[in-house]
């Protein structure tokens, strides 16, 4: 929820990816934080009392309608991230439709690989909402990719993708779809484990219901969304997962995910055959044939991994000898 970076590509991205929605104006990137208004000042003062600690200045991220602050909260006994939203600055359809969904889902979900929300505070008189969440000091998956270029398939890539798949599966089994899965919405906690966050476009969905809200971030959007056709939002989430896996392993964002993936992976770093097979399944243009959770966990790429690989990242790197780590990298990236 509190990314300082974003972008359409791993190479030279803008500060934040433009998101598409037919429910309001396109969201843009980060802006220099404006001076706090009296209403914001009032909410900040209330938060200082609630958290028993000041909010760190300047905010670690900001947009035209929100700002995110870190705070060493005495109430929670740890660092927290506080997203302060100005409802008056939101497009009416966002404030009336998407925001209530985000708040409901944010406080409802609880999973080891989803961002943990501690509290939501709404001040109706000030038109301000504060979402208090755990603070994840290692930033986002995008930041990791910008730093390292790509991620080795094993153990790290497989470990991250399996954890992310479990988070998405948890949402889907509770009739929730995310609709904006991308590296800048995937955070990394202090143990090196991932947390999927930002439920701004998430919603509840019936079993066979199709979505007509064409929202999300274009590079990760399924063909049905880009062409403005009703779509299965669960299948769209798995398409986005395929783009994330492609980007994570190759270190490149595909301009056209389907064509790039099928063009024999014309990238400097070619995934292993088993990984390629999984990516192609997730990027299938036919949403009825597209890979899903069952395909992921039973794929050759993941099914052959030892079960302890998907425990916490700390445990993985304690168990895996350095020599085995090196051998695994060599095998998986050839």
C-alpha positions as CSV (number, residue, x, y, z in Angstrom):
1,X,0.0,0.0,0.0
2,X,2.9,2.4,0.4
3,X,5.2,2.0,-2.6
4,X,7.7,4.8,-3.4
5,X,8.0,3.3,-6.9
6,X,5.9,1.9,-9.6
7,X,5.8,1.7,-13.3
8,X,5.0,-0.3,-16.4
9,X,8.4,-1.8,-16.8
10,X,11.3,-2.9,-14.8
11,X,13.5,-0.7,-16.9
12,X,13.1,3.1,-16.3
13,X,9.5,3.1,-15.1
14,X,7.6,6.2,-14.3
15,X,6.9,6.7,-10.6
16,X,3.6,4.8,-10.7
17,X,1.7,2.8,-13.3
18,X,-1.4,4.4,-14.8
19,X,-4.4,2.4,-13.9
20,X,-7.4,2.0,-16.2
21,X,-10.9,2.2,-15.0
22,X,-14.3,2.9,-16.6
23,X,-15.6,4.2,-13.3
24,X,-13.6,7.5,-13.2
25,X,-10.5,9.3,-14.4
26,X,-7.2,7.5,-14.8
27,X,-5.1,7.5,-11.8
28,X,-1.7,9.1,-12.3
29,X,1.6,9.0,-10.4
30,X,3.1,10.3,-7.3
31,X,3.0,14.1,-6.6
32,X,5.0,16.3,-4.3
33,X,3.0,16.3,-1.1
34,X,1.0,19.6,-0.8
35,X,0.9,21.4,2.5
36,X,-1.5,19.7,4.8
37,X,-5.0,21.3,4.8
38,X,-6.6,22.2,8.2
39,X,-8.8,19.0,7.8
40,X,-5.7,16.9,7.2
41,X,-3.9,18.6,10.1
42,X,-6.9,17.7,12.3
43,X,-6.8,14.0,11.3
44,X,-3.0,13.9,11.7
45,X,-3.4,15.2,15.3
46,X,-6.0,12.5,16.0
47,X,-3.7,9.8,14.6
48,X,-0.9,11.0,16.9
49,X,-3.1,10.5,19.9
50,X,-4.5,7.1,18.6
51,X,-1.0,5.7,17.8
52,X,0.7,7.3,20.8
53,X,3.4,8.5,18.4
54,X,3.9,11.2,15.7
55,X,3.8,10.3,12.1
56,X,7.1,10.6,10.3
57,X,7.5,13.5,7.9
58,X,7.6,13.7,5.0
59,X,5.2,11.0,3.8
60,X,6.8,8.0,2.2
61,X,4.4,8.1,-0.7
62,X,1.7,10.5,-1.9
63,X,-0.9,11.1,-4.6
64,X,-3.5,13.7,-5.3
65,X,-5.9,12.2,-2.8
66,X,-3.8,10.3,-0.3
67,X,-0.5,10.2,1.6
68,X,1.2,7.3,3.4
69,X,3.2,7.9,6.6
70,X,5.3,5.7,8.8
71,X,5.0,5.8,12.6
72,X,6.8,4.0,15.5
73,X,3.5,3.4,17.3
74,X,3.7,2.9,21.0
75,X,0.1,1.5,20.9
76,X,1.1,-1.4,18.6
77,X,4.7,-1.6,19.8
78,X,6.0,-1.6,16.2
79,X,6.4,0.4,13.0
80,X,3.1,0.9,11.2
81,X,2.2,2.4,7.9
82,X,-0.8,4.9,7.8
83,X,-2.5,5.6,4.6
84,X,-4.5,8.9,4.9
85,X,-7.2,9.3,2.3
86,X,-9.0,12.5,1.4
87,X,-12.4,11.5,0.2
88,X,-13.2,14.9,-1.1
89,X,-10.3,14.6,-3.6
90,X,-11.6,11.3,-5.1
91,X,-13.7,11.0,-8.2
92,X,-17.3,10.4,-7.0
93,X,-17.5,6.9,-8.4
94,X,-14.3,6.0,-6.7
95,X,-15.5,7.4,-3.4
96,X,-18.9,5.8,-3.6
97,X,-18.1,2.5,-5.2
98,X,-14.5,1.4,-5.0
99,X,-13.4,2.8,-1.7
100,X,-16.2,1.2,0.4
101,X,-15.2,-2.2,-1.2
102,X,-11.6,-1.6,-0.4
103,X,-12.2,-0.8,3.2
104,X,-14.6,-3.8,3.7
105,X,-12.2,-6.2,2.1
106,X,-9.1,-4.7,3.8
107,X,-10.4,-5.3,7.3
108,X,-12.0,-8.7,6.4
109,X,-9.1,-10.7,5.0
110,X,-6.4,-12.3,7.1
111,X,-3.7,-14.4,5.5
112,X,0.1,-14.8,6.0
113,X,0.7,-13.5,2.5
114,X,-1.7,-10.6,2.5
115,X,-1.0,-7.1,3.9
116,X,-2.2,-7.0,7.5
117,X,-4.6,-4.2,8.4
118,X,-4.6,-3.2,12.1
119,X,-7.4,-0.6,12.1
120,X,-9.4,1.7,9.9
121,X,-10.4,5.1,11.3
122,X,-13.0,7.3,9.5
123,X,-13.7,10.9,10.4
124,X,-16.9,11.8,8.7
125,X,-16.7,15.4,9.6
126,X,-13.3,15.8,8.1
127,X,-13.9,13.5,5.1
128,X,-10.7,11.7,6.0
129,X,-10.0,7.9,6.3
130,X,-6.9,6.4,7.8
131,X,-5.9,2.8,7.1
132,X,-3.3,1.6,9.7
133,X,-1.3,-1.4,8.5
134,X,1.8,-3.3,9.3
135,X,5.0,-1.6,7.9
136,X,7.0,-3.7,5.5
137,X,10.6,-2.4,5.6
138,X,11.9,-4.2,2.5
139,X,9.6,-2.4,0.1
140,X,8.0,-3.9,-3.0
141,X,8.8,-6.7,-5.4
142,X,9.2,-4.0,-8.0
143,X,11.9,-2.4,-5.9
144,X,13.7,-5.7,-5.7
145,X,13.5,-6.1,-9.5
146,X,14.8,-2.6,-10.0
147,X,17.7,-3.4,-7.8
148,X,18.6,-7.0,-8.9
149,X,17.2,-7.0,-12.5
150,X,15.6,-10.4,-12.1
151,X,15.1,-13.2,-9.6
152,X,16.6,-16.7,-9.8
153,X,14.0,-19.4,-10.4
154,X,14.9,-21.5,-7.4
155,X,14.7,-21.1,-4.5
156,X,13.6,-17.5,-4.5
157,X,11.4,-17.2,-7.6
158,X,9.5,-20.4,-6.8
159,X,9.2,-19.4,-3.2
160,X,7.8,-15.9,-4.0
161,X,5.4,-17.2,-6.6
162,X,4.0,-20.0,-4.5
163,X,3.3,-17.6,-1.6
164,X,1.7,-15.1,-4.0
165,X,-0.4,-18.0,-5.5
166,X,-1.6,-18.9,-2.0
167,X,-2.7,-15.3,-1.3
168,X,-4.7,-15.2,-4.5
169,X,-6.2,-18.6,-3.9
170,X,-7.3,-17.5,-0.4
171,X,-9.1,-14.4,-1.9
172,X,-10.8,-16.5,-4.6
173,X,-12.1,-19.1,-2.2
174,X,-13.7,-16.3,-0.3
175,X,-15.4,-14.9,-3.4
176,X,-12.9,-11.9,-3.6
177,X,-11.0,-10.9,-6.7
178,X,-8.1,-8.5,-6.5
179,X,-8.0,-7.0,-10.1
180,X,-4.7,-5.1,-9.7
181,X,-1.9,-7.7,-9.1
182,X,1.5,-6.3,-10.1
183,X,5.0,-6.0,-8.5
184,X,4.4,-2.6,-6.9
185,X,1.4,-4.1,-5.0
186,X,3.5,-7.0,-3.7
187,X,5.4,-6.1,-0.5
188,X,8.2,-8.0,1.2
189,X,8.3,-8.3,5.0
190,X,11.2,-8.4,7.3
191,X,11.5,-12.2,6.9
192,X,11.7,-12.0,3.1
193,X,8.1,-13.3,2.7
194,X,5.6,-11.6,0.4
195,X,2.4,-9.7,1.2
196,X,-0.1,-8.9,-1.5
197,X,-1.8,-5.5,-0.8
198,X,-3.7,-2.6,-2.3
199,X,-7.4,-3.7,-2.5
200,X,-8.4,-0.5,-4.4
201,X,-10.0,-2.5,-7.2
202,X,-10.9,-5.6,-5.3
203,X,-14.5,-6.7,-5.0
204,X,-16.8,-9.6,-4.0
205,X,-17.9,-11.8,-6.9
206,X,-20.4,-14.6,-7.4
207,X,-19.3,-17.9,-8.7
208,X,-20.1,-17.4,-12.4
209,X,-20.4,-13.6,-12.4
210,X,-18.6,-11.7,-15.1
211,X,-17.1,-8.3,-14.4
212,X,-17.8,-5.2,-16.5
213,X,-15.6,-2.8,-14.6
214,X,-12.5,-2.5,-16.9
215,X,-10.1,-1.6,-14.2
216,X,-6.5,-2.5,-13.2
217,X,-3.1,-1.7,-14.7
218,X,-2.8,-2.1,-18.4
219,X,0.4,-4.1,-18.7
220,X,-1.1,-6.8,-16.4
221,X,-4.6,-6.8,-17.9
222,X,-6.1,-9.8,-19.6
223,X,-7.0,-9.4,-23.3
224,X,-10.7,-9.3,-22.4
225,X,-10.2,-6.2,-20.2
226,X,-8.1,-4.4,-22.8
227,X,-10.7,-5.0,-25.4
228,X,-13.6,-4.0,-23.0
229,X,-15.4,-7.3,-23.0
230,X,-17.1,-8.8,-20.0
231,X,-14.6,-11.1,-18.3
232,X,-14.0,-13.6,-15.6
233,X,-12.2,-11.6,-12.9
234,X,-10.6,-14.7,-11.3
235,X,-9.1,-15.7,-14.7
236,X,-7.9,-12.1,-15.1
237,X,-6.1,-12.3,-11.8
238,X,-4.3,-15.4,-13.0
239,X,-3.3,-13.7,-16.2
240,X,-1.8,-10.9,-14.1
241,X,0.0,-13.6,-12.2
242,X,1.5,-14.9,-15.4
243,X,2.8,-11.4,-16.3
244,X,4.3,-11.1,-12.8
245,X,6.1,-14.4,-13.1
246,X,7.4,-13.5,-16.6
247,X,8.7,-10.2,-15.3
248,X,10.2,-11.6,-12.2
249,X,12.2,-14.4,-13.9
250,X,13.2,-12.6,-17.1
251,X,13.7,-9.1,-15.6
252,X,11.7,-7.6,-18.4
253,X,8.1,-6.4,-18.7
254,X,6.5,-7.7,-22.0
255,X,5.0,-5.0,-24.1
256,X,2.4,-7.4,-25.3
257,X,2.4,-10.3,-22.7
258,X,0.9,-13.0,-24.9
259,X,2.9,-12.3,-28.0
260,X,6.1,-11.8,-26.1
261,X,5.7,-15.0,-24.1
262,X,5.0,-17.1,-27.2
263,X,7.9,-15.6,-29.2
264,X,10.2,-18.2,-27.6
265,X,11.0,-15.8,-24.7
266,X,13.2,-13.4,-26.6
267,X,14.8,-12.1,-23.5
268,X,18.4,-12.1,-22.2
269,X,17.4,-14.5,-19.4
270,X,15.3,-17.4,-20.6
271,X,13.2,-19.3,-18.1
272,X,13.5,-23.1,-17.7
273,X,11.2,-25.2,-19.9
274,X,9.0,-26.0,-17.0
275,X,8.7,-22.3,-16.0
276,X,8.0,-21.3,-19.6
277,X,5.2,-23.9,-19.7
278,X,3.5,-22.4,-16.6
279,X,3.9,-18.8,-17.9
280,X,2.3,-19.8,-21.2
281,X,-0.6,-21.5,-19.4
282,X,-1.3,-18.4,-17.3
283,X,-1.1,-16.1,-20.3
284,X,-3.5,-18.1,-22.4
285,X,-5.8,-15.7,-24.3
286,X,-8.8,-18.0,-23.8
287,X,-9.9,-17.4,-20.2
288,X,-11.6,-20.8,-20.1
289,X,-8.3,-22.6,-20.9
290,X,-6.1,-20.3,-18.8
291,X,-4.1,-21.7,-15.9
292,X,-5.3,-21.2,-12.3
293,X,-4.3,-22.2,-8.8
294,X,-4.6,-26.0,-9.4
295,X,-2.5,-25.6,-12.6
296,X,0.1,-23.6,-10.6
297,X,0.5,-25.9,-7.7
298,X,0.5,-29.1,-9.8
299,X,2.8,-27.6,-12.5
300,X,6.1,-29.3,-13.2
301,X,7.9,-26.1,-12.1
302,X,6.5,-26.1,-8.6
303,X,5.3,-29.7,-7.9
304,X,8.9,-31.0,-7.8
305,X,10.0,-28.5,-5.2
306,X,10.4,-29.8,-1.6
307,X,7.5,-28.6,0.7
308,X,9.9,-26.8,3.1
309,X,10.7,-24.4,0.2
310,X,7.3,-22.7,0.7
311,X,7.7,-22.1,4.4
312,X,9.0,-18.7,5.6
313,X,11.9,-17.3,3.6
314,X,14.1,-17.3,6.7
315,X,13.5,-21.0,7.1
316,X,14.3,-21.6,3.4
317,X,17.7,-19.9,3.5
318,X,18.6,-21.6,6.8
319,X,17.8,-25.1,5.4
320,X,19.2,-24.6,1.9
321,X,23.1,-25.0,1.9
322,X,24.9,-22.4,-0.2
323,X,26.2,-25.0,-2.6
324,X,22.7,-26.4,-3.1
325,X,21.5,-22.8,-3.7
326,X,24.1,-22.3,-6.4
327,X,23.4,-25.7,-8.0
328,X,19.6,-25.0,-8.1
329,X,20.2,-21.6,-9.8
330,X,22.4,-23.3,-12.4
331,X,19.8,-26.0,-13.2
332,X,16.8,-23.7,-13.3
333,X,18.1,-20.9,-15.4
334,X,19.6,-23.0,-18.2
